[in-house]
Amino acid sequence: MKNKLTPQNALMYGAGHGGIEAMILVGVTYLSNIVLAFVINAGMIESVLGETASQSGVMDSLTTLVTTSSWLFLLGGAERIIAIILQISLSIFVYMAVTQKGKGYMFLVAILIHAGVDFVAVVAMKKISVYAVELIILICTLVVAFIARKLYLKLKAQTVVEEALI
């Protein structure tokens, strides 16, 4: 898309990246969980898994799935929406790095923000509740989205001026 680098395309790139990531991470996992739930409810788990069903590791995983609160599954969907918003926002930073002279550091900023949010999620999950972690990530994402929106509007206005001059 070398000749079609626009702020709007940057948004779509972020939406596509975040959307695919959401489908792979949550969609496939949830689909697997639903199939497994049907197998468990039909009483066929041992026939499907064979001898491995009696092994403690498999049974521990199944017990975790069965005893997990339904709110946590809903939270997984909400987390992916937050992640998509973050991906879209960070795509504006990357767009700036690619299209604006002297703004190459924005690529590093995008990587550091992404890594920072991931780091907070992993480290905080061991110390505080999943709900508190998601709230922290939501706040971080809203701050990044606010900054990205300001940058986007500036870039979009700049693009309009450049097109008018051509």
C-alpha positions as CSV (number, residue, x, y, z in Angstrom):
1,M,0.0,0.0,0.0
2,K,3.0,2.3,-0.6
3,N,0.9,4.7,-2.7
4,K,-2.1,4.5,-0.4
5,L,-0.7,5.5,2.9
6,T,-3.5,7.5,4.6
7,P,-4.5,8.0,8.2
8,Q,-7.7,6.1,7.4
9,N,-5.8,3.1,6.1
10,A,-3.7,3.1,9.3
11,L,-6.9,2.8,11.3
12,M,-8.1,-0.1,9.2
13,Y,-4.7,-1.8,9.5
14,G,-5.0,-1.6,13.3
15,A,-8.6,-2.9,13.2
16,G,-7.6,-5.8,11.0
17,H,-4.6,-6.7,13.2
18,G,-6.6,-6.5,16.4
19,G,-9.6,-8.3,14.8
20,I,-7.5,-11.2,13.6
21,E,-5.7,-11.4,16.9
22,A,-9.1,-11.5,18.7
23,M,-10.4,-14.2,16.5
24,I,-7.4,-16.4,17.0
25,L,-6.8,-15.9,20.7
26,V,-10.4,-15.7,22.0
27,G,-12.5,-17.1,19.1
28,V,-10.7,-20.3,18.6
29,T,-10.3,-20.8,22.4
30,Y,-14.0,-20.2,23.1
31,L,-15.0,-22.4,20.2
32,S,-12.9,-25.2,21.6
33,N,-14.4,-24.6,25.1
34,I,-17.9,-24.8,23.7
35,V,-17.2,-28.1,21.9
36,L,-15.6,-29.4,25.1
37,A,-18.6,-28.3,27.2
38,F,-21.0,-30.2,24.8
39,V,-18.8,-33.3,25.1
40,I,-18.7,-33.1,28.9
41,N,-22.5,-32.5,29.2
42,A,-23.1,-35.5,26.9
43,G,-21.1,-37.6,29.2
44,M,-18.7,-38.6,26.5
45,I,-15.5,-37.1,27.8
46,E,-13.9,-40.4,28.7
47,S,-14.7,-42.0,25.3
48,V,-13.3,-38.9,23.5
49,L,-10.1,-38.6,25.5
50,G,-9.6,-42.3,26.1
51,E,-7.1,-43.2,28.8
52,T,-5.8,-39.7,29.0
53,A,-9.1,-38.5,30.7
54,S,-8.0,-40.3,33.9
55,Q,-4.7,-38.5,34.1
56,S,-4.7,-35.7,36.6
57,G,-3.4,-33.0,34.3
58,V,-6.3,-33.4,31.9
59,M,-8.8,-33.7,34.7
60,D,-7.4,-30.6,36.4
61,S,-7.8,-28.6,33.1
62,L,-11.4,-29.9,32.7
63,T,-12.2,-29.0,36.4
64,T,-10.8,-25.5,35.8
65,L,-13.0,-25.1,32.7
66,V,-16.1,-26.3,34.5
67,T,-15.6,-24.2,37.6
68,T,-14.6,-21.0,35.9
69,S,-17.1,-18.2,36.4
70,S,-19.1,-17.3,33.3
71,W,-18.2,-13.6,34.0
72,L,-14.5,-14.5,33.2
73,F,-15.5,-15.7,29.8
74,L,-17.4,-12.5,29.1
75,L,-14.4,-10.5,30.4
76,G,-12.3,-12.3,27.8
77,G,-14.5,-10.7,25.1
78,A,-14.3,-7.3,26.7
79,E,-10.5,-7.6,27.0
80,R,-10.3,-8.3,23.2
81,I,-12.4,-5.2,22.5
82,I,-9.9,-3.2,24.6
83,A,-7.0,-4.8,22.8
84,I,-8.5,-3.9,19.4
85,I,-8.8,-0.3,20.5
86,L,-5.2,-0.4,21.6
87,Q,-4.1,-1.9,18.3
88,I,-6.0,0.7,16.3
89,S,-4.4,3.5,18.4
90,L,-0.9,2.1,18.1
91,S,-1.3,1.8,14.3
92,I,-1.5,5.6,14.3
93,F,1.8,5.8,16.0
94,V,3.3,3.4,13.5
95,Y,1.8,5.3,10.6
96,M,3.4,8.5,11.9
97,A,6.8,6.7,12.1
98,V,6.4,5.6,8.4
99,T,5.1,8.8,6.9
100,Q,6.6,11.6,8.9
101,K,10.2,12.6,8.6
102,G,11.9,12.6,12.0
103,K,9.1,10.6,13.6
104,G,10.7,7.2,13.3
105,Y,10.9,7.0,17.1
106,M,7.1,6.7,17.1
107,F,7.6,3.0,16.0
108,L,9.6,2.4,19.2
109,V,7.0,4.2,21.2
110,A,4.3,1.9,19.8
111,I,6.3,-1.2,20.6
112,L,7.1,0.1,24.2
113,I,3.5,0.9,24.9
114,H,2.3,-2.5,23.6
115,A,5.0,-4.3,25.6
116,G,4.2,-2.2,28.7
117,V,0.6,-3.1,28.6
118,D,1.4,-6.7,28.2
119,F,3.9,-6.5,31.0
120,V,1.4,-4.9,33.3
121,A,-1.1,-7.6,32.5
122,V,1.2,-10.5,33.2
123,V,2.8,-9.0,36.4
124,A,-0.4,-7.6,37.9
125,M,-2.3,-10.8,37.3
126,K,-0.2,-12.5,39.9
127,K,-0.8,-9.8,42.5
128,I,-4.4,-8.5,42.0
129,S,-7.7,-9.7,40.6
130,V,-8.3,-10.1,36.9
131,Y,-11.0,-7.4,37.1
132,A,-8.5,-4.8,38.5
133,V,-6.0,-5.8,35.8
134,E,-8.5,-5.2,33.1
135,L,-9.5,-1.9,34.6
136,I,-5.8,-0.8,34.6
137,I,-5.4,-1.9,31.0
138,L,-8.6,-0.1,30.1
139,I,-7.3,3.1,31.6
140,C,-4.0,2.8,29.8
141,T,-5.8,2.1,26.5
142,L,-8.1,5.1,26.9
143,V,-5.0,7.3,27.5
144,V,-3.3,5.9,24.4
145,A,-6.5,6.2,22.4
146,F,-6.9,9.8,23.4
147,I,-3.4,10.7,22.3
148,A,-3.8,8.6,19.0
149,R,-7.1,10.5,18.3
150,K,-5.3,13.8,18.6
151,L,-2.5,12.6,16.3
152,Y,-5.0,11.2,13.9
153,L,-7.0,14.4,13.6
154,K,-3.7,16.3,13.1
155,L,-2.5,13.8,10.4
156,K,-5.9,13.8,8.7
157,A,-5.9,17.6,8.5
158,Q,-2.3,17.6,7.2
159,T,-3.3,15.1,4.5
160,V,-6.2,17.3,3.4
161,V,-3.8,20.3,3.1
162,E,-1.3,18.2,1.1
163,E,-3.9,16.9,-1.3
164,A,-5.2,20.5,-1.8
165,L,-1.7,21.6,-2.8
166,I,-1.3,18.8,-5.4
